[in-house]
């Protein structure tokens, strides 16, 4: 009978410990996030002022657990955001069209949509291209046509140019015409083009050079 009584007391103490720790964690979480999950704020304040050997210890332990949870959650969020950045491999070349008129064009091939079996015409996303000089003046661009293309003309007397590729929606894709749900989903998710890392080119030294790069979304 005595052993049974001791066991019962031990269980009660364990339950009390669990409750105190749970309550302390809720109070700490409330103080850090101001998210009220049925917490009585006055009780939290009273609990924080409780005996150091009881309430204080639980508060310190709970504080550590909540701090670890917040840091871990932030790291997980950052990791996920990094993993979702899109990468694309492409080969491009800057070709002179008319030297007398300082007319050039950028031509490229890319892998966008190939993993899902899309052709250049049918793929729901395509590469857009904007060419700028050092002053950020737009020299030429391709931002989509009813017949998709993989080149963009530009005219300049500058030596250094920047090529900015973007992943945008191909609104003329057959995928969108055949499925309204897919079209709505793409327009909601990717209405703004995804900018890729810019590429700097020297007109005097880099003409007619096929350059292969793997670009990451900014």
N, C-alpha and C positions, 0 to 999 in steps of 0.2 A: 504494500500500500504506500509506503514511504517513497519507494522508487518511482511508483506511478505518479505520485504527487510532484516529485522533483522533475520528472519528465514534462509534466504539464506546465510547471513554472518555466522550464527552459523554453518550451514552445511559445509560451506567452511572451517571453523576453525577445525571442527571435522575431515574432510578429510585430512587437513594439519597435524593434530596431528597424525592421523593414519599413514600417509606417513612417518613422522619423526620417529615415533617409529619403523615402519617396516624397514626403512633404517638403523636406529641405530642397530637394532637386527642383520641385515645382516652384518654390519661392524664388530660387536663384534664376530659373528660366524666365519667370515673370519679370524679375528685375532687369534682366538683360534684353528681353524681347518685347516686354509690355503686352504679351499675349496672355489673356486671362482665361484659363481653363477651369473656371469655377473656383478660383482661389480667393480666399478672404484676405485682402491686403493687410488688414489690421492684425490678423493672426500671423502673417508673415513677419510683420514688424516686431510683434511680441516674441516670436520664435527666435528672431535674430538677436534679441537682447537676452535670451535665456542663458542658463548656466553654461559657462565656457566649456566645461568638461562634457556637456551633453549636446546642447544645441550648437555651440560653436564648432565642435568637432565635426558634427554632421554637415553644418553649413560649409566648412572648408572642404570636406570630401565631395559634397554635392557640387560645390563651385568648380572643383577640378574636373569632375565628370562633365559638367555642362560646357566648360571651356574646351575640353577635348572634343566634345560633340560639335561645337560651333566651328572650331578650326578644321576638323575632319570634313565637315559638310562643305566649307568654303573651298578646301583643296579638291574635293570631289567635283564641285561645280566648275572650278577652273579647269580641271582635267577634262571634263566633258566638253567644255566650250572649245578647248584646244583640239580635241579629237574630231569635232564636227566641222572644222575648217576644211574646205574642199581643196584638193590639189588636182592639177591637170598638167599633162605632158604635151608639149607642142614643139614643132619645128617651124621656124619662120626665116624669111629672107627679105632684105630690102633691095629692090631692083630699080634701076633708073629707067624711066619711060621716055623722057625727052630732056637731054642735058641743057639745050638752049632755053627751055622754058622752066628749068629747075623742077621738073615733074618726076615724081617717084611713086612707087607703091610697095606696100607690105603684103607679102603672100605667106600664108601659113597652112599647116596641117595639124590637126589636134585629135585627141582621143576622147573627147567629150561625147558621152552617150554610147560609146562602142561596147562598154561592158554590159549594156542592156540590149544590145543588138540593133540600135537605131542607126539609120543612115543619116547623112548630113541633112537631107531634105526633111526627113520624118522626125528627127529628134526634137523633143520638147524644149531643150535648151540649146543655145548656140553661143559662140564667142563673138563678142563685140570688140571693136578696136578703135582707139582714139589716139591720134598722134599729136604731140605738143612739142613746142620748143622750150628753151630755158625760162622764158618769160611766162610760160603756161598758156601761150596762145594756141588755139586749136588750128592745126595745119590741115587735117583731114580726118575722116572717120568712116566707120561702118557700124551702124547700130540696128541692122535688120532690114530685110526686104522680103517681098513675097517669094522671091527665088533666093534662097540662102546663098551667100558667097563667102569665100575665105580670102579676101583681099581688100585692101583699102588704099585709095590714091591720096597723095598729099603733095603739096608744093611748098618749097622753102629754099632760102639761101643760107640758112643756118647750118653749122657744122654738127652740132650736137642736138639730137632729138630724143624724146621719151615716148616709148610705145606703151600704151596702157590697155591691157586686155581685160575684159569683163565677161562674166557669165550671165547672160540674160535670157529671157524667155523668147522662144521662137513662136510668136503668136500665130504664124501661118502653118504650124505643124499639123499633120493629119491626126496626131494623137488627140489634140484638143477638139477637133471637129467630130471625132467619133465617140467622145466620152465627155459629157458636160461636167461630171463630178471631178474628173482629173483636171480639166481646165480651171474650174473654180479653186481647186486645191493648190495648183501651181500659182495662180494669180494672187491668192491669199498669202502664200508662203514666200514666194520669190518675185514679188512685184518690183522690187528694187534690184538692179544688177549687182552681182557680187564682184567687187574689185579685186584684181589679182596684183601681185607685186609688179611695179613698173620696171621697164627695161630701158636702159640708156644705150643709144647707138651713135657712133661717129660716122657721119656720112662719107668722110674722106677715106676711112680705113675699113669700114664694115660692109660696103656694098657687095652684093652677090655672094655673101657668105651664109651658108645654111647653119643656123644656130638652133640647137636643141636645148630646151630648158624645162624644168619642172617648177611651175608657179604655184604658190600657196595663196589662198584667199586672205586678204588683209583684214 
